[in-house]
Amino acid sequence: MRRLYTIFLNAVFITALCLIGAASQAQTTPTQGSGVVADAVEIVSTHTDVSVGAYVQRLSNVSAQNGTFDVDMWLWFRWKGADVRPDQSFEFVNGVISSRTDGEVQIDGDMNYVSVRVQATIFHDFDVRRFPLDNHVIDIQLEDTTYDNAQLTYAIDDGIALDPAVRVSGWKVSLQPTVVETHEYQTNYGLRSAGADASKYSRMIFSIALDRTSYGPLFKSFWISALAVLLGLLAFLIKSDDLDARFGMGVGSIFAASANAFVITDVLPPTTAVTLAEQINLIAVGVIFVAVFLSIFSLRLRYRGHEDKSLAMDKIAMWTLGAIYIALNLLALAFDFSGGNG
């Protein structure tokens, strides 16, 4: 009897231990909708309006070939409430931040205020169809990485400016109006529980205009090409039967213009468009080629005994080709004949 009583007590004790363990596991194991996963990511239930301002201190390494430029700027944020820290959760959508300072939140009236200094490399698709007379509007696109449009919206603050010392070689720099838009991403990134607005984010766009101020870049790019055309036309002053001098100048001019084309290609990004620079260089090569062809025709006239006709044709060809060269360049400068999207 005592043995049966001992077995009964042991069974009761083991059963009690099992029940206690199951209850403990039920309290610690997350279940669907339990809210345990939500603890890992801060959820903002209220909407926050954040006013953002910027002061651009420096633009550097502006490269149409690489499609990038570097920016050094101050950003400040003003908002109400303690649920968010927009100075810590922003990013440049079209760039990579290389460094940023950590700001301290201050109380400015009834608003939270914090400013940070940011240095970044921004990616931009430069439209080079009118190079070297190209103008650009470059953008810096700011967006929050954590909170969607239902939780946080940007607004434009007062004081957005460009430092007077900002210089970009070859361009006049000016600040354009800042805009705020809602950007929608065409995906929920695999998060099935995300709502319809989870892919919409508030985006602020700071725009800076780069405008060419002179024809200096055009002259520096094409004085060699223009000189090659001039030498090719001056060859008409040499008798066509003086083969070494007459054709040597023409062929040398073609090589000079062709070499200039390689120089232009080295400073341009890959593009399907025929840029203004390439159009001007093609005009030069074409005029020189026609000049060489007419020199051959003039030589044939001289071999046939028509020296007067040869000299007359040389004179007419020199002035006519010179006028055509100038006219075609003026047309290229006045109208956009480039193809493609730049």
ZIBEL-V894691 format. One record per pair of residues at least 4 apart in sequence whose C-alpha atoms are under 8 Angstrom apart, sorted by the first residue. I is the first residue (numbers start at 1). J is the second residue. Records with the same first field share a line. If there is no record, write none. Layout:
I = J + J
//
This chain:
1 = 5
2 = 6
3 = 7
4 = 8
5 = 9
6 = 10
7 = 11
8 = 12
9 = 13
10 = 14
11 = 15
12 = 16
13 = 17
14 = 18
15 = 19
16 = 20
17 = 21
18 = 22
19 = 23
20 = 24
21 = 25
22 = 26
23 = 27
24 = 28
25 = 29
30 = 34 + 35 + 36 + 37
35 = 39
36 = 40
37 = 41
38 = 42 + 43
44 = 83 + 84 + 147 + 151
45 = 151
46 = 151
47 = 150 + 151 + 152 + 153
48 = 79 + 80 + 81 + 84 + 151 + 152 + 153
49 = 79 + 80 + 152 + 153 + 154 + 155
50 = 77 + 78 + 79 + 80 + 86 + 152 + 153 + 154 + 155
51 = 77 + 78 + 79 + 154 + 155 + 156 + 157
52 = 75 + 76 + 77 + 78 + 154 + 155 + 156 + 157
53 = 75 + 76 + 77 + 156 + 157 + 158 + 159 + 160
54 = 73 + 74 + 75 + 76 + 159 + 160 + 161
55 = 73 + 74 + 75 + 159 + 160 + 161 + 162 + 163
56 = 71 + 72 + 73 + 74 + 161 + 162 + 163 + 166
57 = 71 + 72 + 73 + 74 + 162 + 163 + 165 + 166
58 = 71 + 72 + 73 + 163 + 165 + 166 + 167
59 = 69 + 70 + 71 + 72 + 166 + 167 + 168
60 = 69 + 70 + 71 + 168
61 = 68 + 69 + 70
62 = 68 + 69 + 70 + 168
63 = 67 + 68 + 69
64 = 68 + 125 + 126 + 128 + 267 + 268 + 269
65 = 267 + 268 + 269 + 270
66 = 269
67 = 123 + 124 + 125 + 126 + 269
68 = 121 + 122 + 123 + 124
69 = 121 + 122 + 123 + 124
70 = 119 + 120 + 121 + 122
71 = 119 + 120 + 121 + 122
72 = 117 + 118 + 119 + 120
73 = 117 + 118 + 119
74 = 115 + 116 + 117 + 118
75 = 115 + 116 + 117 + 118
76 = 87 + 113 + 114 + 115 + 116
77 = 86 + 87 + 112 + 113 + 114 + 115
78 = 111 + 112 + 113 + 114
79 = 111 + 112 + 113
80 = 110 + 111 + 112
81 = 112
85 = 89
86 = 90 + 144
87 = 103 + 114 + 115 + 116
88 = 102
89 = 144 + 145 + 146
90 = 142 + 143 + 144 + 145
91 = 97 + 142 + 143 + 144 + 145
92 = 96 + 97 + 122 + 140 + 141 + 142 + 143
93 = 141 + 142 + 143
94 = 122 + 123 + 124 + 140 + 141
95 = 120 + 121 + 122 + 123 + 140
96 = 120 + 121 + 122
97 = 118 + 119 + 120 + 121
98 = 118 + 119 + 120 + 121
99 = 118 + 119 + 120
100 = 116 + 117 + 118 + 119
101 = 116 + 117 + 118
102 = 116
103 = 114 + 115 + 116
104 = 114 + 115
105 = 112 + 113 + 114
106 = 112 + 113 + 114
107 = 111 + 112 + 113
108 = 112 + 113
122 = 140
124 = 138 + 139
126 = 136 + 342
127 = 134 + 136 + 341 + 342
128 = 132 + 134 + 268 + 275 + 342
129 = 134 + 273 + 274 + 275 + 276 + 338 + 342
130 = 134 + 135 + 275 + 276 + 277 + 336
131 = 275 + 276 + 277
132 = 217 + 218 + 221 + 276 + 277
133 = 212 + 215 + 217 + 218
134 = 211 + 212
135 = 209 + 210 + 211 + 212
136 = 209 + 210 + 211
137 = 207 + 208 + 209 + 210
138 = 207 + 208 + 209 + 210
139 = 205 + 206 + 207 + 208
140 = 205 + 206 + 207
141 = 203 + 204 + 205 + 206
142 = 203 + 204 + 205
143 = 201 + 202 + 203 + 204
144 = 148 + 201 + 202 + 203
147 = 151 + 152 + 201
148 = 152 + 197 + 198 + 199 + 200 + 201 + 202
149 = 153 + 182 + 197 + 198 + 200 + 201 + 202
150 = 197 + 198 + 200
152 = 202
153 = 201 + 202
154 = 180 + 202 + 203 + 204
155 = 180 + 204
156 = 178 + 179 + 180
161 = 175
162 = 166 + 174 + 175
166 = 173
167 = 171 + 172 + 173
168 = 172 + 173
170 = 212 + 213 + 217
171 = 210 + 211 + 212 + 213
172 = 209 + 210 + 211 + 212 + 213
173 = 208 + 209 + 210 + 211
174 = 208 + 209 + 210
175 = 207 + 208 + 209
176 = 206 + 207 + 208 + 209
177 = 206 + 207
178 = 204 + 205 + 206 + 207
179 = 204 + 205 + 206
180 = 202 + 203 + 204 + 205
181 = 202 + 203 + 204
182 = 200 + 201 + 202 + 203
183 = 200 + 201 + 202 + 203
184 = 199 + 200 + 201
185 = 199 + 200
186 = 199
187 = 199
188 = 192 + 194 + 198 + 199
194 = 198
215 = 219
216 = 220
217 = 221
218 = 222
219 = 223
221 = 264
222 = 226 + 260 + 281
223 = 227
224 = 228 + 256 + 257 + 260
225 = 229 + 256 + 257 + 260 + 281 + 284
226 = 230 + 284
227 = 231
228 = 232 + 252 + 253 + 254 + 256 + 257 + 284
229 = 233 + 253 + 284 + 285 + 287 + 288
230 = 234
231 = 235 + 249 + 250 + 253
232 = 236 + 249 + 250 + 253 + 288 + 291 + 292
233 = 288 + 291 + 318 + 321 + 322
234 = 238 + 318
235 = 245 + 246 + 247 + 249 + 250
236 = 240 + 246 + 295 + 314 + 315 + 317 + 318
237 = 314 + 315
238 = 242 + 245 + 246
239 = 246 + 311
240 = 246 + 295 + 296 + 298 + 299 + 302 + 310
241 = 246 + 299 + 302
242 = 246
243 = 247 + 248
244 = 248
245 = 249
246 = 250 + 295
247 = 251 + 292 + 295
248 = 252
249 = 253
250 = 254 + 288 + 289 + 291 + 292
251 = 255 + 292
252 = 256
253 = 257 + 288
254 = 258 + 285 + 288 + 289
255 = 259
256 = 260
257 = 261 + 281 + 284 + 285
258 = 262 + 281 + 285
259 = 263
260 = 264 + 281
261 = 265 + 278 + 281
262 = 266
263 = 267
264 = 268 + 277 + 278
265 = 269
271 = 340 + 341 + 342
272 = 339 + 340 + 341 + 342
273 = 338 + 339 + 340 + 341 + 342
274 = 278 + 279 + 337 + 338 + 339 + 340
275 = 279 + 338 + 342
276 = 280 + 332 + 333 + 336 + 338
277 = 281
278 = 282
279 = 283 + 332
280 = 284 + 329 + 332
281 = 285
282 = 286
283 = 287 + 325 + 328 + 329
284 = 288 + 325
285 = 289
286 = 290
287 = 291 + 321 + 325
288 = 292
289 = 293
290 = 294
291 = 295 + 317 + 318 + 321
292 = 296
293 = 297
294 = 298 + 314 + 317
295 = 299 + 314
296 = 300
297 = 301
298 = 302 + 310 + 311 + 313 + 314
299 = 303 + 310
300 = 304
301 = 305 + 306 + 307 + 309 + 310
302 = 306 + 307 + 309 + 310
306 = 310
307 = 311
308 = 312
309 = 313
310 = 314
311 = 315
312 = 316
313 = 317
314 = 318
315 = 319
316 = 320
317 = 321
318 = 322
319 = 323
320 = 324
321 = 325
322 = 326
323 = 327
324 = 328
325 = 329
326 = 330
327 = 331
328 = 332
329 = 333
330 = 334
331 = 335
332 = 336 + 337
//
